[in-house]
Amino acid sequence: MESKIITIEIDVKNDMKKSYDCIVKKFEVVTEFNLWKVYSEQLLKGERAPMLDVVDYEKAFYKYWINSGHNIRKQVNDDKALLELLTLFFPKYTGESIVLYRGENLDAYNDKRIGFCWTPNVDKAKQFMSSNAFFLVGFCYDVSVNQIGYYLL
């Protein structure tokens, strides 16, 4: 499937709404028309509207990811490309070693399609485990040796 450049014009009425709100609206349109694969390719090539504030763009993506990350992932349909996209917007973790948790669906786990959203709060992970998953997956990232390990809880 060949990619093409998409352009979505958004009328900006005033400077206060210029950046953040327009970016969120653009993400909504991209999702509605199932264009995240093409749009993510554009973003990875650095093709972003130059007049938009980078900080607002990152904040807008972060907010949109929280509520619609599952849609973005489904439309991109390539976890490696999605990970590259996420590195454009989220800072690399440089803190101490940390243990993160996620409630995960058994089919997704067996297909090696473990989700991207994790939490240091085991109770929050259990909450998701009880609503949409069969077990709890633990994730340990040791920043000092740059190693990752998964384990079932």
Contacts in CASP RR format, 6 or more apart in sequence:
PFRMAT RR
TARGET T0000
AUTHOR 0000-0000-0000
METHOD contacts of the structure
MODEL  1
MESKIITIEIDVKNDMKKSYDCIVKKFEVVTEFNLWKVYSEQLLKGERAP
MLDVVDYEKAFYKYWINSGHNIRKQVNDDKALLELLTLFFPKYTGESIVL
YRGENLDAYNDKRIGFCWTPNVDKAKQFMSSNAFFLVGFCYDVSVNQIGY
YLL
3 37 0 8 1.000
3 38 0 8 1.000
3 41 0 8 1.000
4 38 0 8 1.000
5 38 0 8 1.000
5 42 0 8 1.000
5 47 0 8 1.000
6 30 0 8 1.000
6 35 0 8 1.000
6 38 0 8 1.000
6 39 0 8 1.000
6 42 0 8 1.000
8 26 0 8 1.000
8 29 0 8 1.000
8 30 0 8 1.000
10 22 0 8 1.000
10 25 0 8 1.000
10 26 0 8 1.000
12 18 0 8 1.000
12 22 0 8 1.000
18 51 0 8 1.000
18 52 0 8 1.000
19 52 0 8 1.000
19 53 0 8 1.000
19 56 0 8 1.000
19 57 0 8 1.000
19 60 0 8 1.000
20 53 0 8 1.000
20 56 0 8 1.000
20 59 0 8 1.000
20 60 0 8 1.000
22 52 0 8 1.000
23 52 0 8 1.000
23 56 0 8 1.000
23 57 0 8 1.000
23 60 0 8 1.000
23 61 0 8 1.000
24 60 0 8 1.000
24 63 0 8 1.000
24 64 0 8 1.000
27 60 0 8 1.000
27 61 0 8 1.000
27 64 0 8 1.000
27 68 0 8 1.000
28 64 0 8 1.000
29 35 0 8 1.000
30 36 0 8 1.000
30 39 0 8 1.000
31 68 0 8 1.000
31 71 0 8 1.000
31 72 0 8 1.000
31 75 0 8 1.000
34 75 0 8 1.000
35 75 0 8 1.000
36 71 0 8 1.000
36 72 0 8 1.000
36 75 0 8 1.000
36 76 0 8 1.000
37 75 0 8 1.000
37 76 0 8 1.000
37 77 0 8 1.000
37 78 0 8 1.000
40 72 0 8 1.000
40 76 0 8 1.000
40 81 0 8 1.000
40 82 0 8 1.000
40 85 0 8 1.000
41 81 0 8 1.000
42 48 0 8 1.000
43 85 0 8 1.000
43 88 0 8 1.000
44 81 0 8 1.000
44 84 0 8 1.000
44 85 0 8 1.000
44 88 0 8 1.000
48 57 0 8 1.000
57 89 0 8 1.000
58 89 0 8 1.000
61 89 0 8 1.000
62 89 0 8 1.000
62 90 0 8 1.000
64 72 0 8 1.000
65 72 0 8 1.000
65 86 0 8 1.000
65 89 0 8 1.000
69 116 0 8 1.000
69 117 0 8 1.000
72 82 0 8 1.000
72 85 0 8 1.000
73 79 0 8 1.000
73 82 0 8 1.000
73 115 0 8 1.000
73 116 0 8 1.000
76 82 0 8 1.000
76 85 0 8 1.000
79 113 0 8 1.000
82 116 0 8 1.000
83 116 0 8 1.000
86 116 0 8 1.000
93 141 0 8 1.000
93 143 0 8 1.000
94 143 0 8 1.000
95 143 0 8 1.000
96 143 0 8 1.000
97 140 0 8 1.000
97 141 0 8 1.000
97 142 0 8 1.000
97 143 0 8 1.000
97 144 0 8 1.000
98 120 0 8 1.000
98 140 0 8 1.000
98 141 0 8 1.000
98 143 0 8 1.000
99 120 0 8 1.000
99 138 0 8 1.000
99 139 0 8 1.000
99 140 0 8 1.000
100 118 0 8 1.000
100 119 0 8 1.000
100 120 0 8 1.000
100 138 0 8 1.000
100 139 0 8 1.000
100 140 0 8 1.000
100 141 0 8 1.000
101 118 0 8 1.000
101 119 0 8 1.000
101 120 0 8 1.000
101 121 0 8 1.000
101 122 0 8 1.000
101 124 0 8 1.000
101 125 0 8 1.000
101 126 0 8 1.000
101 136 0 8 1.000
101 137 0 8 1.000
101 138 0 8 1.000
101 139 0 8 1.000
101 153 0 8 1.000
102 114 0 8 1.000
102 115 0 8 1.000
102 117 0 8 1.000
102 118 0 8 1.000
102 119 0 8 1.000
102 125 0 8 1.000
102 128 0 8 1.000
102 136 0 8 1.000
102 137 0 8 1.000
102 138 0 8 1.000
102 139 0 8 1.000
103 125 0 8 1.000
103 126 0 8 1.000
103 128 0 8 1.000
103 129 0 8 1.000
103 132 0 8 1.000
103 133 0 8 1.000
103 135 0 8 1.000
103 136 0 8 1.000
103 137 0 8 1.000
104 114 0 8 1.000
104 115 0 8 1.000
104 129 0 8 1.000
104 133 0 8 1.000
104 134 0 8 1.000
104 135 0 8 1.000
104 136 0 8 1.000
104 137 0 8 1.000
105 132 0 8 1.000
105 133 0 8 1.000
105 134 0 8 1.000
106 133 0 8 1.000
106 134 0 8 1.000
106 135 0 8 1.000
108 114 0 8 1.000
108 115 0 8 1.000
109 135 0 8 1.000
109 137 0 8 1.000
114 137 0 8 1.000
114 150 0 8 1.000
118 125 0 8 1.000
118 139 0 8 1.000
119 125 0 8 1.000
122 136 0 8 1.000
122 153 0 8 1.000
125 136 0 8 1.000
125 138 0 8 1.000
126 136 0 8 1.000
129 135 0 8 1.000
129 136 0 8 1.000
135 152 0 8 1.000
135 153 0 8 1.000
136 152 0 8 1.000
136 153 0 8 1.000
137 150 0 8 1.000
137 151 0 8 1.000
137 152 0 8 1.000
137 153 0 8 1.000
138 150 0 8 1.000
138 151 0 8 1.000
138 152 0 8 1.000
138 153 0 8 1.000
139 148 0 8 1.000
139 149 0 8 1.000
139 150 0 8 1.000
139 151 0 8 1.000
140 148 0 8 1.000
140 149 0 8 1.000
140 151 0 8 1.000
141 147 0 8 1.000
141 148 0 8 1.000
141 149 0 8 1.000
142 148 0 8 1.000
END
